[in-house]
């Protein structure tokens, strides 16, 4: 004879786990990409939640209408918070590309990106796509998934996030965001800055040469020629960012 209560409890646990996973997938890179169809994201959320249903069923709160709505909203908040913490670390890679565009003169060549439906810089978008490729190529996305699934052990359905811990991680994450972006783009930015100084001195010595007019194409040429210097440090930087993001998610969930 089928235990109706057990089946309902298992279904509710699956639904709540899927809500947390769906909110996480919508925000967390690389799964938040518009290149991934919506149907695939839904199937991925359900697929990741199925193994967790039996595990979290014992942590279900009292199944009532208001309690169920409150728990569902809580799972959405938890999933979105965990996804945003991961996104904060990965945004440093695109920020590094945006810095190169700003210092190299490519900021004037922003184009409309149909995937993000916004104006994106050239190197910023290129670094973002390169980071996603490296992430899938090195199986880093599996480490991110594993870190998220571990939150169902450390943060069951009947517990909420610590707001103090979340605030601390968001504050620290903003600092890591700027530091990581500077570490990736720093060498090329230093070269471009010295180039500006050199053309400034040349303009003082020979104003008739219009050194700043010559400096604009020269900086673009240097950026394109030395872009490999910044790209070379991207795999190691991405590995460090993945490790920091997973640690932050696990720690934030109480692990």
C-alpha positions as CSV (number, residue, x, y, z in Angstrom):
1,X,0.0,0.0,0.0
2,X,1.4,3.4,-1.0
3,X,2.1,5.8,1.8
4,X,0.3,9.0,0.6
5,X,1.9,11.2,3.3
6,X,5.4,10.1,2.4
7,X,4.8,10.6,-1.4
8,X,3.4,14.1,-0.7
9,X,6.4,14.9,1.5
10,X,8.8,13.7,-1.1
11,X,7.0,15.9,-3.8
12,X,7.1,19.0,-1.5
13,X,10.8,18.4,-0.8
14,X,11.5,18.1,-4.5
15,X,9.6,21.3,-5.2
16,X,11.4,23.3,-2.5
17,X,14.8,22.0,-3.6
18,X,14.0,22.8,-7.2
19,X,13.0,26.4,-6.2
20,X,16.4,26.9,-4.5
21,X,18.2,25.4,-7.5
22,X,16.3,27.4,-10.0
23,X,17.0,30.7,-8.3
24,X,20.7,29.7,-8.1
25,X,20.9,28.8,-11.8
26,X,19.2,32.0,-12.9
27,X,22.0,34.1,-11.3
28,X,25.0,31.8,-11.0
29,X,27.6,31.8,-13.8
30,X,28.1,30.0,-16.2
31,X,24.5,28.7,-16.0
32,X,22.9,32.1,-16.2
33,X,24.0,32.6,-19.8
34,X,21.3,33.3,-22.4
35,X,23.1,30.8,-24.6
36,X,21.5,28.0,-22.5
37,X,17.8,27.6,-23.4
38,X,15.2,28.1,-20.7
39,X,14.0,24.5,-21.1
40,X,17.5,23.2,-20.4
41,X,17.8,25.3,-17.3
42,X,14.5,24.0,-16.0
43,X,15.5,20.4,-16.6
44,X,18.9,21.1,-15.0
45,X,17.3,22.5,-11.9
46,X,15.0,19.4,-11.6
47,X,17.8,17.0,-12.4
48,X,20.0,18.5,-9.6
49,X,17.1,18.5,-7.2
50,X,16.1,14.9,-7.6
51,X,19.0,13.4,-5.7
52,X,18.5,15.9,-2.9
53,X,14.8,15.2,-2.4
54,X,15.2,12.2,-0.2
55,X,18.0,13.9,1.8
56,X,16.0,17.1,2.6
57,X,12.7,15.4,3.2
58,X,13.5,14.9,6.8
59,X,14.1,18.6,7.2
60,X,10.7,19.7,6.0
61,X,8.9,22.1,8.3
62,X,5.2,21.6,9.2
63,X,3.4,21.3,5.9
64,X,0.8,24.1,6.0
65,X,-0.3,26.7,3.5
66,X,1.4,29.7,5.1
67,X,4.4,27.7,6.2
68,X,4.8,26.2,2.7
69,X,4.7,29.6,1.1
70,X,7.2,31.1,3.6
71,X,9.6,28.1,3.1
72,X,9.3,28.4,-0.7
73,X,10.1,32.1,-0.6
74,X,13.0,31.4,1.7
75,X,14.4,28.8,-0.7
76,X,14.3,31.4,-3.5
77,X,16.1,33.9,-1.4
78,X,18.8,31.3,-0.4
79,X,19.3,30.2,-4.0
80,X,19.5,33.8,-5.3
81,X,22.0,34.8,-2.5
82,X,24.3,31.8,-3.1
83,X,24.2,32.5,-6.9
84,X,24.9,36.2,-6.4
85,X,28.0,35.4,-4.2
86,X,29.4,33.3,-7.0
87,X,28.5,35.9,-9.6
88,X,30.4,38.5,-7.6
89,X,33.6,36.6,-7.9
90,X,33.2,35.8,-11.6
91,X,32.3,39.4,-12.5
92,X,36.0,40.3,-11.8
93,X,37.0,38.7,-15.1
94,X,34.7,40.9,-17.2
95,X,35.7,43.9,-15.1
96,X,39.3,43.2,-16.1
97,X,38.3,43.3,-19.7
98,X,36.4,46.5,-19.2
99,X,39.5,48.1,-17.6
100,X,41.5,47.1,-20.7
101,X,38.8,48.7,-22.9
102,X,38.9,51.9,-20.8
103,X,42.7,52.3,-20.8
104,X,43.3,51.0,-24.3
105,X,40.7,53.2,-26.1
106,X,38.2,50.4,-26.9
107,X,35.5,51.9,-24.7
108,X,34.3,53.9,-27.7
109,X,33.6,50.7,-29.6
110,X,30.9,49.3,-27.4
111,X,28.4,47.2,-29.3
112,X,25.0,45.9,-28.5
113,X,25.1,42.3,-27.2
114,X,21.9,40.4,-28.1
115,X,22.7,37.8,-25.4
116,X,22.8,40.1,-22.4
117,X,20.6,42.7,-24.2
118,X,22.9,45.6,-23.2
119,X,25.9,47.5,-24.4
120,X,29.1,45.5,-23.8
121,X,32.8,46.4,-24.2
122,X,34.9,44.5,-26.6
123,X,37.5,43.0,-24.3
124,X,34.9,42.7,-21.4
125,X,32.7,40.4,-23.5
126,X,35.7,38.5,-24.9
127,X,37.1,37.8,-21.4
128,X,33.7,36.7,-20.3
129,X,33.3,34.2,-23.1
130,X,36.9,33.0,-22.7
131,X,36.3,32.5,-18.9
132,X,33.1,30.4,-19.6
133,X,35.0,28.3,-22.1
134,X,37.8,27.7,-19.7
135,X,35.4,26.9,-16.9
136,X,33.7,24.1,-19.0
137,X,37.0,22.9,-20.4
138,X,38.6,22.4,-17.0
139,X,35.4,20.9,-15.4
140,X,35.3,23.9,-13.1
141,X,31.5,24.0,-13.4
142,X,31.3,20.6,-11.7
143,X,33.1,22.0,-8.7
144,X,30.6,24.8,-8.6
145,X,27.7,22.4,-8.8
146,X,29.2,20.2,-6.1
147,X,29.6,23.2,-3.8
148,X,26.0,24.2,-4.3
149,X,24.6,20.8,-3.7
150,X,26.6,20.6,-0.4
151,X,24.5,23.5,0.9
152,X,21.5,21.1,1.2
153,X,23.5,19.4,3.9
154,X,24.8,22.5,5.7
155,X,21.6,24.6,5.1
156,X,18.5,22.3,5.2
157,X,15.0,23.5,4.3
158,X,14.1,24.4,7.9
159,X,17.0,26.8,8.3
160,X,17.6,30.3,7.0
161,X,20.7,32.2,5.9
162,X,22.7,34.2,8.5
163,X,22.3,37.8,7.3
164,X,25.4,38.9,9.3
165,X,27.4,36.3,7.4
166,X,25.9,37.3,4.1
167,X,26.7,40.9,4.7
168,X,30.3,40.0,5.6
169,X,30.7,37.9,2.5
170,X,29.2,40.6,0.2
171,X,31.5,43.2,1.7
172,X,34.6,41.0,1.3
173,X,33.5,39.9,-2.1
174,X,33.4,43.5,-3.4
175,X,37.0,43.9,-2.3
176,X,38.1,40.6,-3.9
177,X,36.2,41.7,-7.0
178,X,38.4,44.8,-7.5
179,X,41.6,43.1,-6.4
180,X,41.1,40.2,-8.9
181,X,40.2,42.5,-11.7
182,X,43.4,44.5,-11.1
183,X,45.5,41.3,-10.9
184,X,44.3,40.1,-14.3
185,X,44.5,43.4,-16.2
186,X,47.3,45.0,-14.1
187,X,50.3,44.3,-16.3
188,X,48.7,45.7,-19.5
189,X,47.2,48.6,-17.7
190,X,50.7,49.5,-16.4
191,X,52.1,49.4,-19.9
192,X,49.3,51.6,-21.2
193,X,49.8,54.1,-18.3
194,X,53.5,54.3,-19.1
195,X,52.6,54.9,-22.7
196,X,50.4,57.9,-21.7
197,X,53.3,59.3,-19.7
198,X,55.7,58.9,-22.7
199,X,53.3,60.6,-25.1
200,X,52.8,63.3,-22.5
201,X,56.5,64.0,-22.3
202,X,56.8,63.9,-26.1
203,X,54.0,66.4,-26.4
204,X,55.8,68.8,-24.0
205,X,59.0,68.4,-26.0
206,X,57.5,68.8,-29.4
207,X,53.9,70.2,-29.3
208,X,53.8,70.3,-33.1
209,X,53.8,66.5,-33.4
210,X,50.3,66.3,-31.8
211,X,51.5,63.3,-29.7
212,X,48.1,62.7,-28.2
213,X,46.6,62.3,-31.6
214,X,49.2,59.6,-32.4
215,X,48.8,58.1,-29.0
216,X,45.3,56.9,-29.6
217,X,46.0,54.4,-32.4
218,X,49.3,53.5,-30.7
219,X,47.5,52.5,-27.5
220,X,45.1,50.4,-29.5
221,X,48.0,48.6,-31.2
222,X,49.7,48.0,-27.9
223,X,46.5,46.6,-26.4
224,X,46.0,44.2,-29.3
225,X,49.7,43.2,-29.3
226,X,50.0,42.6,-25.5
227,X,46.5,41.3,-24.8
228,X,48.1,37.8,-24.6
229,X,49.9,39.0,-21.4
230,X,46.7,39.4,-19.6
231,X,45.1,36.3,-21.1
232,X,48.0,34.2,-20.0
233,X,47.1,34.8,-16.3
234,X,43.4,34.2,-16.9
235,X,43.4,30.3,-16.3
236,X,45.2,30.6,-13.0
237,X,43.0,33.6,-11.9
238,X,39.9,31.6,-12.9
239,X,41.0,28.6,-10.8
240,X,41.5,30.9,-7.8
241,X,38.1,32.5,-8.3
242,X,36.4,29.2,-8.6
243,X,38.0,28.0,-5.4
244,X,37.0,31.3,-3.6
245,X,33.5,31.1,-4.9
246,X,32.9,27.5,-3.8
247,X,34.4,28.2,-0.3
248,X,32.3,31.3,0.1
249,X,29.1,29.4,-0.9
250,X,29.8,26.5,1.5
251,X,30.8,28.8,4.4
252,X,27.8,31.1,3.8
253,X,25.5,28.1,4.1
254,X,27.1,27.1,7.4
255,X,29.6,24.6,6.2
